[in-house]
Amino acid sequence: MRITPAERRRLLGHRHLLAPRERAGLVEDVAETLVGLHATDAASVVLSARARVREPSPADVDRALYEDRTLLRMHCMRRTLFVVPTDLVPVFHHSTSEAIAKRERAVLLKHLAATGPARNDRWLNNAERAALEALTRLGEAGAVELTAEVPALQETIVLSPGKPYQATQRVGGWVLRLLAMEGRIRRGRPLGGWTSNQFRYSVAPEMPAMDPAEARTELVRRWLACYGPGTVDDLAWWTGWPNGQVREALGRIATTEAELAEGTGLVLADGRIEETLAQEDAAPWAAFLPGLDPATMGWKHRDWYVDPAHRPLLYDSAGNGGPTVWWNGEIVGAWAQRADGEIAWRLLSDRGAEARAAVEAGAAALQEWLAHYRMVARFPAPLTKELTA
């Protein structure tokens, strides 16, 4: 099977719910289809959902995360925060978060040991126990409130001692992040609005057991269903796993090889790609996607949806994608919200009058939708900075 870049762009519109006829009814549908929404920048969750649901509203995301609790914010792939469906939390935890938490614990113990022999595993266990007891008593608390309740969390560690960028940090943030990675606490409502990245915490229900190999297999199957075709390199990058674990999971799934521009890729052997490509083209579509959107960050190899010459303008030096403008499955520009609320945008590729008119209409609609909100991209790309200068 050969799948061209143009065909992959068509598939992206369908599978990423960006073509108008594919839009979802609820934010839960979006998070499940896309195998999670990037949440390192809290605003990205709402804006990624906005681009994919028929009647977008920050209140719908709020309902799912904090009232119905059908979605949960957690560290998983590449040690990155994602919002994922609550019923899939064991899949993400046992496939990915568990291993990340072990590494996080080792790093924290190393930092603690540098402050003295008494700061050892027993000390950390006692600090964690005190934090959990305080959270049980309080019901829900932010990091500052919880640190005030637990003296051990007020202790400090020094990062990169002797270096020009040496920094002193409280242990509290590290302990809370570790407890969340281990699935023992969970993030709740933000301390501010939906653009805030500071959250309250509560004790989490017991994590259901699951075989890690089965969890990895299920996660890979879901990625292929939404992001396929893709290469082993794409999967290893997206999951953050060693290639061996990726190949082991793939060996448990029925797949078909696909010839791609960058090499051999894989698709699920269920015939759905062929069925989608046989359909009539979807209506042309434009989209304004936030920084770290799943479509922007879904693959290691990106030449089929972003011009390599434009990548330095659209991604920062660490590879984080900024807010982007899309036309029919291709990144064609960037956007940003200025301090006065104006949506500033710039096209890097000319795709004709129809595309420009659709982008202009999309910018106006987004500006109206964000009329009462101000957001700053947490990981601005070079062009994002230019647009807000």
N, C-alpha and C positions, 0 to 999 in steps of 0.2 A: 504494500500500500504506500502511495506517495501522497503527502499532504503539503500543499504549497503555503507560503506565508499568507497569501490572500485568503485561502481557505481557513487557516488558523485564526485570522482576524474575524472571519464570519462566525467561527465557533465561539470565539471569545464573547461576541455580542449575545449569543444565545446562552452560553453556559454561565456567564458572569452576570446575567440578568440585566444587561444594559440596553439591549434592543427593546423598544417600547412594548412589544407584544409579550415579552418575557418577564416583565416586572412582577414582583412578588406582592403578596397581600400583607405580610407581617415581617417585622425585622427578624424574628426567629427563623423564617424561611431563608432569609438572606444569609444569616450566620451559618445555617446548616449546609446550604448549597455551596458556599464559598469556603467551607471548612475553617470557619472562624474569621473574625474581622480584626485587623491590626488595631491595638489599643494603647500603644505606647504614648501616642498623642490622643487624649480623650476625645477631642473634637472629631478625629478621623472616624470614630465609630458611627456617630450620628450622620456625618456627611457621606460615608460609604453607603449607609442604609438609604439615605435620601435619594441617591442616584439610582436605587434599585427597587423601591417600593412604589406602589401606585399612589398612595396618599401619605407622603412622608411627614413625620412630625417628631421633634425631640421627645415629646411626651410618650410616644410609642416605645422608644428606646428606654426611657425611664421606667415605664411600666414593666418591660421585659426583664430589666436588670434588677430593679429594686422592689417591685410590688409582686409580680408573678414569679420572679426569680427563675425564669425559664432560660436566662442567659447568665453567664458568669465570666468575670474578668480574671484571667490567670496567666502566669508565665508558662510558656510551652515552647513552640518551635524557635530555635536560635536564641533561647533565653529572652524572648520578646513577649511583651504582654499582648494577649489576644482576648477578644470576647467570643465565647464559644457556647453552644447549646448545653444546658446543664446536664441533660441525659447523656451527653457524650464526654463529660468531664473525665470519667475513668479511662477512656481511650487516649485522651491527650496526656493525662497524668502518667499512666503506666508506660506509654510509648516514649514519652519525652521528658516530662517535668521531673519524674523520679530521678533520672540520671543527672539532670541539671542541678537538682537539690543536693545531691551527694557532692558534686564539685563545689557548689556554693558553700556547703558546710566545711569542706576541707580548706577553702580559701579563708573563711572567717576564723577557723581555728588557728591557721597560720598567723593571721594578723593578731589574734589574741595572745598567742604564745610569745610574740615579740614584745609584749608589754610586761611579761613576768610569768614565772612558772605556775602561779595560782590561777591564771587564766587558761584553764584547760577544758577538756570535754565535760568534766563534772560541773565546772562553773557555767558553761553554756547551757547544759541541761537544766540547771537550777534557774537560770535566767528565763529560759523558755517556759518552764513550769510556772514561774511567777507571772509571766505575761499572760499565759492561758488562764490562770486563776483570776487575774484582774479582768480580763475580757469576759469571763463567765459572770463575774460579779456585775460589771458595767452593762453587759448586753451588747454594746457597740461603742467603739471609741476610735478617735483619730490617733495618729502617731504621737502627737504632742501630748495629748491627754493621757495616753497609755504610758508614755515615758515618765510623766510626772508621778504616776501611780507605782511604778516599778523602778526603784533606785538603780538596779543593775543595768537597766537600759540607758541610764544617763552616763555610764562609763564611756570612755573614748578609745579609739584606735588611731594610729597614724599610718596613712597610706604613703608609699614612696618616700620613706624618710631620707633626708639628705638631698633630695632632688629639688630642682627649682619649682616643681609643681607639687611639692609635699602638701598634704591636706590632713586635717584632723576631723574625724567624724564620730558621732555618737554611735554606740553599738545598737541602739534601738531600731534604727532603720534596717540594719542588716538582719537583726533577729526577726523582725516582722516579715521581711521579704523571704527569709528562709522558711518560716512557719507557713507562709502562703504557698511557697513552692512545694512543700511537703504535704499540702492539702489539709493542714491542721487549722488554718484560719482562712477566711475569705474576705475579699474587698466588698464593701457596701457602697452606700451613697457617697458622692464626692462632697468635700467640705464647701465647695462653691457650686457654680452652675455646671452645665454639661461640658464646658470647655476646661474644667478644672482637672488637674492631675493629682490632687491630694484626696485620699479616701478614708472612710471609716472602716474599721475591721470588726469582725465577729467570729466566734468559734464556728468552725465548719462541721457539718455532719460527717460521720465516719465514711472514709473513702471505700467504695466497693472494690473487692479484689478482681483482678483481671490478669491473665498471662501477658507479660510484656510483648512477647512475639506476636500474639494474636492482636494486641493493641496496635502494634506497628503495621501489621497487615491491613487492619481496618482503616488506619489513617492513610496509608498509601492508596488503597482502593478508592477512598473518597477523593483524594487529590487527583487521581487519574480521571475520575468521573467529572470533575469540574475543570481541571487544568490541562488534562491530556489533549493532544499528544505532548509528551515531554520526555526529556532524556534522563538517564540515571544521574547525571550532573545536576540537572534541575531539581530532582527530588532530594538529592543529598544536600544541596544548598538550602532548599526550602525547609526541610525538616531539621537540618543541623546534625544529622546522624552520620556515622562513618559509612562509607560505600558498602561495606560488608553487610551492615544491617539493612540498608536499602535493597540490596540484591536478594537478601534472604526473604524480605517481605514480598518482593516482586515474584519470587519463586513460588509463593503460595497463591498467586492470583493468575487467572487466565488472561493473558495479554497477547497482543499482536504487534509486531514490529511495524514501524512507520518510517518511511524515508523523509527526513526533514532537511531543510537547508543547512543546518549545523551538524547533521549526522543522523544516526539511528535513534529514533524515539520509540515510545511505547504508548499504546492505547488499550483500553479494556476490550476484551474480545466479546463484546455484547452487541455489536452492530449499531450502537446508538450514534456514533460519529457519522457513519455512512448514511444513516437515516436523516440526521440533521443536515448534512451537506446536500442531500437530495431534495430538501425543501426549497421553496421559493425564497429568494433573498428577503431578509427583513427590511423594513423601511429604513432609510438612512437615519443615523442617530448621532447626536453629539452628547458629550457628557463632561461635566466638571467634577473630577475626582479629587479627593483630599490627599495630602501627603500620606505615604505608607499604605495607600489603598491596595487591596489584594491583587487587582489587575496590574498595578504598577510594579508590585513586588513579588509576583507569583512565580517567576522563572529566573534562573541564572543567565540563560541565553535570551537576549531581548531584542536582537536585531530585527526580528520579524514584526515587532510592533513599535519600535522606536528607532529613528535614524541614529546610527552610531555617532555621527557628527554632533547630534543634539544632546547626547547623554551627559556630557560635562555641565550643561546648563540646567538639566532636569533632575540630576542626582547629586547629592553632596559627596564629599571625599570618602565617606564611609559606605556609600552605596545606598543611602536612604533617599527614596524618591519624594520630591516635593509635590505640591498641588499641580495637577496636570489637566490639560484640555484634550479631549479625545474626539476623533471623527471616524466612525465605522471601524472600530477595533485598532486604531493607530493613535499614538500620542502625537499631536500636532502642535502643541503649545503648552503654556503654563499660565497660572492665574494666582492671584493673591487678594486678600481683603486689606484695603488701606485703613488708616486710623479713623477716617471719616465714614467708613462703611462702604466706600466704592469698591466694586469688584474690578480690579485691573487685570488685563490679560494680554497675551501676545502670542500670535501664531508664528511658528517656526517653519511650517510647511504650508504651501498654498494648495488647497484642494478644491478650489473653485468657488463660485458665488453661492451655491447652495450650502456648502460647508460654512462659509463665513456668516451667512445669514442665520444659520442654525446656532452657531457659536454666539453670535450677538444676542439672540433670543435667550440662550441658556444663561449668559452672563446677567441679563436683566432679571430673569426669573430667580437666579441665585441671590442677587443683591436684594431683591424684595423679600425673599425667604429669610435672609440674615439681617433684616432691617434692625432688629432689636438685639443683635448679638455682635460681639467683636471677638475675633479669633486671630491668633498669631501662630503660624506653623512652627511646631516645636523643632523640626529638622528642616529648615529652609534650604532649598537648593539655590545655586547662584542666581538663576533667573528670578526666583521668588524674591530674593533680596533686592534685585534691580527694580522689580515692579512696585516695591513698597518704599523705595528710597525717596 
